[in-house]
Amino acid sequence: MRTRLRTTAAATGLAVLFSGLPALTAASSAQPVAPGAYAAPAAERPLPLERHYDNRAVSDEGRPDRADFDGAGNSLTSADLDAAGWRPGARLRLDAAELRRPDRAPGRPDNVLSDGQHVQLGGRGNGNGDQDGTGNGNALSFLVAATAPDRPGSAVTGTGTVHYADGGRAPYTLTAHDWRAGPLTTKALALPRINTPAGTRAESARLYAVTVPVDQGRRIASITLPKDPGPAADLHVFDVAVRSGSPGWTGSWAASTGGYTEVGPWRDRTLRLVVRTSGGGESARVRLANTFADKPLDIGRVTVAVQDEDAATRSEPRAVTFGGRQAHRVPAGAEAVSDPLRMRVPADTTLLVSMHLPGTVTAAPIHAEAIQRSYASADGAGDLTGRRDGRGYQPELTFWPFLTGIDVSGGPGSIVALGDSITDGVTSTEGANRRWPDVLSRRLLEGRGGSDVPAYGVLNHGISANRVASDRYDGDGSDPDTAGVSIQNRLERDVFAQTGARTLVVFAGINDIRWGATPEEVLTGLRAVADRARARGLRVLAATLTPCEGYHDCSPEVEAKRTRINGQLRGGRSGFDAVLDFDAVVRDPARPARMLPKYDSGDHLHPGDEGLRALAESVDLHALVPRSR
């Protein structure tokens, strides 16, 4: 049973559906068209998405009859959405795109049953310079979910059309997962209950943020949504926006969120987190994330300063703002990017990012293996973000909570290093910044590739124990496992949404084969990563898997799998633009299944400082440069 409220996208008299909105016809929606711009025929003129709303997804607990999301009388609960910080009209930064929960009261039309509607798109500012209003971007981002009462858990896929301002058009494919049984690992938000005709029931509901690539450098005028997938399933669209890709910014430091785990509780305390930049610039932005959370995060104040010694700063810490305000609330599952801060950030230097948490925090999204000691105040100490001398801080944190990135103005863009514990720097010297991406960054800054290799920022997205083809963390709820969702399931967040990403280096797979995966499963996953990244315009490199004989579970069977994967990568049958032969760099020529002792940390799986340096030194810097330069 369909729950569409109307059948034509451009019917006259649409105001009957939307209280307070003027009546609008297709003809009256037309805007002046610049010479040479795309202009649809009058009968096809696009309308803003909200003018197409024809389904009610959200209801109050006491009035579940006022919404019917799935055709069976079920709906999302407004109280749970509000508790997650997803209030009507809430701005939701999801995977670097600004989406919104429709500004509709419970029981009012708040989403579109996708069926070929022609949707007008336009730039809309978000306070941090990411959207210039031109319609240029690197992806379209959709807030979506699927309903299929007769086929629970089924994804719904359809093909729509992007209409460019130059008159061209191109197809895109959009897939939405089921709102009640879709994967938790890729959801934007999970809610604990649903409303049913019989009342509220404890059952998870999910919403998804999905992006599709577009032609970069071409202005998007409008899109056509996919046609109706059929009577047994529906694809619901709540919002759509152009993701611009942060022009004018370079990612200087980043860390992946590996899980959502219990902390403290922390009560009215300040964290002072220690991070090392790669590229520098004259302005900075701070990126925070509330990934995997089920409740909003309240931030009292955030400051940035160059480190002097321990928790002390060289000068007065500078406060950043979010939409002009120092205090900020980050909805569950969303992220926040600060306004630009006019502050010179040196390359290859240590910053102190201080964050006051005014309330009580019982769980946090974290990057577990910081290989760096950061600082925290005692509970009840209040806001110490402006303290220059470092008094009141203790070096107690060995992980990074909430903080996921530092961007700098200008620069040539960034290299993303995606991997597991070896990329994460496990077993390297704490606080010494000797991970292989750190060494690679210094090589670029020193100009060791020559004038034709830019000094890219280098973003380390390694997660200890992470895998290519399967998840360690299931993506929802508090869990002590911080090994993350799979590389395939974090690709959108940790690569495509990264500021200024130009090139991706993937170095992973050893954990998969140690824990039972076949070489074909790993290679299939790596090829999928390559295909998806190249579709986004990235240059993509893979690294061969390094030897691990002597580690407790690196059996002859694991060695045979590793050898097969490396042979396929070297043979050029993986879909990557280039291959870095890290195996050849660190293996013992006399015993190729084992690491050279001088490169071994001692556990036979992880290279030590010298081994990580050798990996970075082996990289042909010219191989990192996209062909389009």
N, C-alpha and C positions, 0 to 999 in steps of 0.2 A: 504493500500500500504506500503510495506516494503522499507526501505532506507538503506539496507545493501550494503556495497561496495564489499563484497566478501563472499564466502560461506564456505571455509574450514579454520580451525584454524591453521593448520600447513603446508599450501601450500608453495611450494618453490617460490622464486622470490618475497617475500613480500615487498621488497624495492620499488616496483613500487608504493606502497601506501604512503611511507614515504620518502620525500625528505631528503637526507643527511644521511639516515640509510643504512647500507650495506645489501645486500641480505642475507637472512637467511633461512635455511631449518630446518625441525624438527631435522634432524640428527646433524646439525652443532650447535644447541642450547644446546646439551648435555654438562653437567659439570661432572668432575670427581666425582665418587660416593664413599663415605666412606664405609668401610666394614659394613654390617648390615643395611645400610641406604636404604630407599625406593627408588626404581628405576623403573620408568614406562617403559613399552615396548617402543622401539624406535619410533614406529608410534604414540605413545601417549605422547611423551616427552613434558613437559609443557613449555610454552613460557611466558615471561613477559607480563603483561596485555597490554601494549602499542602495542605489536606486533599483538594483536588481534583487534585493533581498526577498526571498519567497519561502523561507522556512524558519521555524522557531526552535532554537536549540536549548535555550536556558529558561528554567522556571524556578519560582520560589518553592521551598519545601511544602508550604501549606497549599499551594495551587499547582500541583504537577500537571493538571489538565490543560493549563494554558500554553504548554509547549509539547511538541511531538517531533523529536529530532529524527527518529529512525523509522517512522511509520508504524511502530508498535506501541506508541504512547510514552516512550522513555525520553529522558532529557538530562541535561547537565544541571547541577544544583548551583544556584547563584551564590549561596552562602559559602560554598567551598571555593568557587572562583574568587570571590572577594577576599577570603582568608589567605589565598595564595598571592594576593596583590594584583590579581587580574580583574580589577573593577571595570565597569563599563567605561570605555574610552581610554583605558590605561595604555600608555606607551610601552611597548614590549620590544626591547632590542634582542633579537634572536638570530644567532649566527651572522652578526654584523649587518643585519637588515632591520629597519624599523617597521614593525607591524603593530597593530592595535586590536584589542578586543573591541568589537563594535560597540558604539555608544548607544546601546539600546537597553531599556528596562526589561527585566524578566518577563517572558510572555509576549514580547514584541518580535517582529521579524528581525533576525540578526545574522543570517547567512544565506548563501546562494546554493541552490541545487544546480550544479554545473550542467548546462545544456546548451552550449553554443552562444551564450550571452556575449555581447560586444562591450568591453569594459574600457573606459577611459583611464589612462594613467597619467600622472603628473608628479613632478618633484615636490617633496615636502620637507622642509627643514627639520632637523632634529637636534639642533643646538651644538653639534660637535663637528660640523663641516663635512659630514659624509655625504650629504645629498645636496647637490648644487641646483636642483630644480630644473635641470635640462632634460631629464629622462635618460641620460647616459648611464650605463652601468655594466656590471659584469654578470649579473644574474637577476632573475625574477624570484621573489620570495613569496610564498603562499602560506597562510595559516589555514590548515585544512584538517579534515577527518573524513573517514568513510563510514557509511552505515550499510550493513547487509544482514538484516535479521535472519534470513534463511541460510546465510553462509557466514557464521560468526568467525571473525579473525581474518577474513579475506581482505586483501588490498584491492583498491579500485584504481584502474589506470585509464587515462584518456589522452587524446592528442588535441591540442589547441593550436592557435596561430598567434605569432607576434607580428604586429604591424609597425614597421619602422617609418619614421618621418620622411625618409627619402623615397617612399612609395614601395619599398620592398617588403616582403613578408617571409616568415620562416615558421615551420612547425616546431612545437615543443611537446614533450611528453611529461605528464604530471601523474604521480602516483600518491594516493592517500591511503594510510593504514586505518584499520578498523578502530573505532572509538572505544570499544570495550575489550578487544583481544589483540590489538596490534602490538608490536614490539615496544617494550619500555626503554630499550637502549637508545632509541632515536627519537623518543617523544620530546616535545617541548614542555609539556606539563601533564602530570597524572593527578587525578582527583580521587579521593577515597570513597565517594558515594555517587549514586545516580538516583534521579527521581523516576519513579514508575507509577502507573495508574493506581497501584496499591499502596503507594507511599515511598519514602526514601529507603534505599537499600545499600548496604555496605558492599560496594563493588567498584573496582577501579575503572575510571574513564580517562581517555587520553586525547590530547590534541597535538598536532604535529606542525612544525615549520619545515617546509620543503622548498628547496631552490632548484631552479633549472637554468642552464647557461643561456646567454644571449650573445649576439655579436658585439664585441666591445668596440666602443667608439661610435656606435650608431644610436641615434636618439630614438627611443621607443614612444610611439604615439598612443598605441592602444593594444589590447590583446583580445582574442576570442577564446573563451573558456572551452574546455572539451565538451563534446556532445554527451547527452544522457547515456550512461553506460548500460541502461536497461532496467526493467521493472524490479529486479531482485537486489539492486545495489544502487547507492547514490554517493556521489563525490560532493562534499560540502566545502564551500570556500567562505571563510570569514573575513579575510583581508588579503590584499596583494600589494606588493611594493617593488620598486626597482632598488636593487642593492648596488651602490655606486663604486664600492671598492676603495674608498678612502684616498682619493687623489691628493697628492701633495704631502703624503705621510709615508714614513718607513717604519716597520716594526723593528725595534731595537732589542727588546728582551721579551720573552714569553715563556709560559709554562702551561702544561696541560693539566686539566682536572682529571684525576684518576679515580675519584670516588667521593662519596658523601659520608662522613664518619663522625662519630661522637667526639666532642671536645669539651674541655672544662667541666662543668659549665663556666663560660666566661661572663662576668657581670661588670658592666661599666668599666671596661679596661681598654688600653691602647696597645696595638701591635705595631712594632717597627720592623719591617721586613727588609732584608738585605738582598739586592739584586745587582747583577753586572750587565752593563750596557754593551752592545756591539757598536752600531753606528751612533753618531751624535747629531745634534741639531740645535736650532735657536729657540725652539718651543717644544713642549712635551704634552702628552696626554697619558692618562692612567686608565687602564682597563680592568674592571672588576667583574666577577661572574658569580652568580648564585646557581650554578649548574647542579642539576639533580635534586635540588631542594624542593621541599613541599610548603615552605612558608617564606615570606619576604624577608630581606635583610635590611636592617636600618643602619645607616652609616651616619655618624655625627659629623666627622670632619676627616679629610685626607690631606696630608702634606707630602712634599717631595723635597729632598735635599741631597747634596753630595756628601758621602760619608767622610768624616775626619778620622776618628779612631773609635772602635767599638760602636756604641750607640750614639756617639756625639757627631754633630754635623759641622761642616766647614763654615756655613753661614746660616742665617735664620731660615728655618724650613718655610717653604712656600705652599700656601693652601691652594688646592684645586677646587673648582666648582663643577656642578652638574646642572646644566640648564640655568646657570647664574646663581645657584644656591650651594652652600657648603654641605648641608645635610641632604641626604638622598636615600630613597627607598628603592631597592632592587627587587622586583617581583620574583617569585619562585621560578627557577629555570631560565631566567633572563640574565642579561649582562648590562653593564653601564660603562660608558666611555665619557671621561671628563671633558669639559671645555678645554680648548687650548690654553696652556700656561706659558706665558712668555718667560722662559728661563733657559739659559744656555746649558745644554746637557752634553758633557764631553763624551767622546767615544771611548770605549774600553775603560769605563770607570765604574765605581761602586756607588749606587744610590741607596738611600734609606727612604722607604715609602711607609709613612705612619698612618694608621687608620684607627679612629676612635669608634668603638662599638658601645653605644650608650645603653643598650638593653641587655638582655640575657641571651646568650648564644649557646645552644646545646649540641649543635652539629654544624659542620661546615664542609663545603667542597674544598678538597685539598690536593696539592701535589706533594706526595709523601716523601720522595727522595730529593730534597733540596740540595744536599751535599753542601750545606751552608747553614750557619747558625744565625738565627734571627732573634729578635728581642720582643718581650712583652712586659707590660706593667702588671702590678698586682690587681686583683679584683677591687673595684670601688675606687681606683685611683683617678678615674675621670679622664678628661681630655689632656693628654700629654703630647699631642701631635706637634705643638709649636716649640717644644723644649729642645734647645740647642745643645745643652751640655750632656744629655743622655741620662740624667739622674732619674731614678724611678723605673728604669728598664733592667730586666735580667735576660741573659742569653739562653732562653729555654726552648725556643722553637727550632725543630729540625725539618719542618715542612713549611710550605707556602699555602696559607688559606686565602681564598677569595681573589687574590691578586693574580691576574693572568697575562698582563702585558703592559709594556711601556712603548709608546710610539714617539717618534721625533719628527719634526718638520723637515721637509725636503728629502734629499737622499734618493738613491736609485731603486729602492725597493728591497725585498728581503728574500733570503734563502730559508726554506723550512726544512729542518732535519727531523724526520718522523721515524720513531723507532721504539726500542725497548730499553732495558737497563744499561746496555753499553752506551747508547746515545745519552741516556739520563746521567751517566757519569758515575754509576755505582762502583765503589772501591777506589775512585780517585780521591785525592787529598781534599778533605773538607775545607771550604773557604778559599781554595787556591785557584779555582776556575780553570781546571785542567781537563774538562770534558773535551771530546774531540770537536764539537761545534765551537767551543771557546777558542781553541787553537786555530780552527779554520777562519773564524772572525778576525783574529789578529793577523793572519796571513793576508786577508783581503785589505785590512786597514793599512798594512805596510806596503801595499801596492805590488805584491810579489807576483801578480799575474800580468803586470804591465798596464799600460794606460787603457787598453781595450777591455779590461776586466774591472767593473765598478766595485767600489767598496760597499757591497751589499750588507744590510743588516743580516744577522744570523739568528734564527728563532729555534730554540731547542724544544722539540715536542716529543722527547723520549719519555716513556713511562715504564718504570721497572715492572717486569713480569708481563708486559703487554703482549698481545698476540695479533696476528694478521687476520685469521679466519674465524676466531671464536672469542666470546666475551669472558672476562674474569668477573667483572661486576655486572649485575643484571640491569643497572641503569635506574634503579628506583629505591628509595628508602635508605636509612642509615645502615652502613655495613662497614666492618673493619677491613674488608678487602679493597685496596686502593690501586689495584692493577689495571683498572679501567675497562671500558668497553673496547671492542676490537678496533684495530686500525681502520677497517672499512667503515665501522659505525661512528668513528670520531673524525673521519676525513673532512666532513663538512665544517665542523667547528674548529678543528685544529690545523686545517690547511686552507680551505677555500675562503674562510672568513678571516684569515690572518691579514693584518695590515700590510699592503704592498707586496704580497707574495708574488714572486716571479718564477722561482724554481723550487721543485720538491726533490729531496733526497730521501729515499725509503731504505732503511736498514733494519730488517726485522724478519722473523720467521723461525729463529732457533728455538724460541719457547714453544711454538706450535708443534714442531717435530719432537721435542723432548717430552711433550705431553700427549702424544698419540696421533697427531695429524699426519696425513700422507703428504708426500711432496706435491701431488697434484692439487690437493686442497690449498696448500700455501701458494703455489704458482698461480692457481686460478684467482685467489685473493689478490695477489700482487698485480696480475694483469688487469683486474677490475679497478684497482687503484690507479694504474697507469692510464687506462682508458678514460676514467672519470676526470682525472687531473688534466689530461691533454685536451679534453672537451672544454675545460675552463681556461684554456690558453696558457697553461703552465708548461715549462720544460720539466721533464721527469727523469730522474736518475735512480737506479737501484744499486745497492751494494751487496756483494756476495757475503754469505754467512761465514763468520770466523770459526776456527776449530775450537773444540771443547773437550777433547779426550782428557780424562783424569777427573772431570767433574762427576759427581756421584751418579747422575742419571744419563750421562753421555755415552751410551752403549754403542757397540758396533752397528746396530740397526739405525740409531740416530745418525751416526757418521755416514751410512749409506744414503740416507735421506738428504743429508746436507750436501753430499757430493752431487747427487742428482739435481737438486735445486740450483747449485752453483753452475753446473754444466749447462742447464737451460738458460740461466741468466747470461753466461758468457757467450752462448751460442746465438744471442740476438733474437730469441724467439719469445721474448717476454713482453714486448710492446713498449719498452723504455727507450728514451732517447740516447742514453749512455749508461754504462755499467762501471762502477767503482769496484776494483777487485781487492776488497779489504782482506779477504782470505789470504791472497798471495802476499800481502804486506806483513802479516803477523805470524803466519804458520812457520813451523820448523821444517826446513827443506828435507831434513833427515827423517822426519816423522810427521808427515803433513796433517795427520789427524789431531796434532797437538800444537799448542802455541809455543813460540820461542820463549825460553825462560826469561829473557830480558824484557819481554813485553807482557808477561803474565803477572797479574796481581797476586797470584798465589793460589787462587781458587780454580784456575784452569779454564774458567768460562769468561771472566771479565778481564780485559786488558787493564793494566795499571797505568800510571801516569805516562810512562814512556810508550806503552802500546797505544794509548789514545792519541798521543802526539804523532806517532808514526802513521796512524790512520789519517789524521788531518793533513799531514805533510804530503801524503800520497795523492791527494786530490788534485787533478788537473783543473786549475781554476777556470780555464777557458771552457771546460765542459759545463760549467754552471751558467753560462751566459745564454739567455734565450736567443733563438735565431733572429727574432724580430728586431734586435738591437742594431 
